[in-house]
Amino acid sequence: MRFLIAAVGRAKAGPERSLYDHYAGRISPPPVLKEVEEKRALKPPELKKREAELLLGAIPDGATVVALDERGKGLSSRRLAELIGRWRDEGVRNLAFVIGGADGLDDTVRSRAGLVLALGAPTWPHMLVRGLIAEQLFRTQCILSGHPYHRD
């Protein structure tokens, strides 16, 4: 199974990018990070819609989509690993995690998703979410392989 992270904005060098790079480098194979950005100054509803088009355009055909959204379902790391393991065993080849911009995701992205996932009750900065997802993907691989990184 190959992982893709489609995200709004370009991550610059700094702690958020370092966190992402640290965990992405521990995943085999490493996830592909596709960053999209709309340069035009659009009103928030138009910007969300345009970002959705860019995000969905970055996802391979047939990929299973996980939309990261504060209104999504909260799953424990173990439950997320079990779900990803099930998808892998069912033949899912590409799993795409979608991270919106500062205004969140348009409904078209959430409706395309096989799972709308919340990373807990707080709202996280969208640049930090890249690192959080990379860590969870590393943790997932550890759980599924029986590696002791994850402790219940």
N, C-alpha and C positions, 0 to 999 in steps of 0.2 A: 504494500500500500504506500502510495506517495502522498505527502502532505503539501498543501499549498496554503499560504496565508495571503489573502488579498486584503489590502489595507489602504485607507485614504491617507494621503500625506506622505511626505518624504522624511524619513528619520535621519537626523543629522548625528554626527559623532557626539557622544555623551553617555550618561549612565543608562538611559533607556535602551539605546542601541547596543551598548556593551552587554546588558542583561540578555537581550535577544540573541546576540552573537554567541554568548556563553552557552546558552541552552541549545540553540539551533545546531551548534557544532558538536553536540553530544548525541544528536538524533541520527539514526542511520536508516535510510539515507536522509540527509538534511532536508528540511522543508524548503520549498521555493517561496520566496517572498516577492510578491508583485505589489508594488506601490503605485497607486493611481492618484491623479491630482487634476482638479479643474482650476485653471488659472483665471478664468473670467470671474468678475465680481457679480455674482448672482444673488438674488434674494434667497433666504434660507430654504423655503419649500422647493424652489427651482434647483438650488444647489444640491439638496438631498436627492432629488430625482436624477440629476446628472451624475452624482457620485454613484448612485445605484446602477446606472447604465455602465459606468466605467468598471465597477466592481464585478458585475455579472459578466461583462465582456472579458474579464481576466480569468474566468473560471473555465476549465476544460469541459467540453461537452460530456455529459454523462456523470460528472462528478457529484458526489454527495456533498451537500452544503450544510455547514454549521454556521448560523448567523449569531454573532455575539451581541447581545442586547440585554439591557438591564431588566426588561420585562420577560425575559426567557426563563427557562427551567433551570433551577439550581441542582447540580449533580455533584456528588462526592467524587474525589479523584478515582476511587475504585470503580464506582458506577460508570464514570466516563470511560475508563479503560475497558470495562466489560462491553460497553456499547461499541467502542471503536474495534475491539477484538471481534465482536459479532459481525460488524460490517466487513471487516477483513476476511473473516471466514465465509461470508456470503459472496465474496468476490468483488467487493468495492475496490477499485483500483486507485481512484483519486478522491481524497477527502479535502475539501476546501473550507477553511475558516475565514469568515468575512468580518472585517472590522470597519465600522463606519467612521465618519469624521466627527467633529465636535458637536454636530447637531444630531448624531445618531444615524440609524439606518432607515431608509425608505421602506414602506410596506411591501414593495415589489421584491426586495431582498428577503424579508422575513417569509413571504409566501413561497419563495423558491426553496427555502431551507427544509432539510429533513429533520433538523433540530434547531430550535432557537435556545441558545444557552446563555445563562447569566453567570457571571463570575462573582456571585454573592450579592448582597444587598447594596453595597456602596457603588457609586459610579466611579469608574477608573478612567484616567486620562488615556485617550486612544493610542498614544505613542507607547505607554506602559503596557497596554494589553498585548502587544506583540511579544514581549518578554514573558508575560504571564502564560500565554498560550504555548509558547515554546517550552516553558518549564513543564506544563501539564502534558505536552506530547512526549517529552523525555520521561516524565513520571509514568505515563501510560506504557511506554516501551519497557520500563523497569518492572512494572506490575505484571505485564503479560509474559515477561521472560523469567519472572521469579527472582529478579535482582533485589537486594535488600534496601535500595534507596528509599522506597516507600515503606513507612511504618504505620500500621493501623492503630 
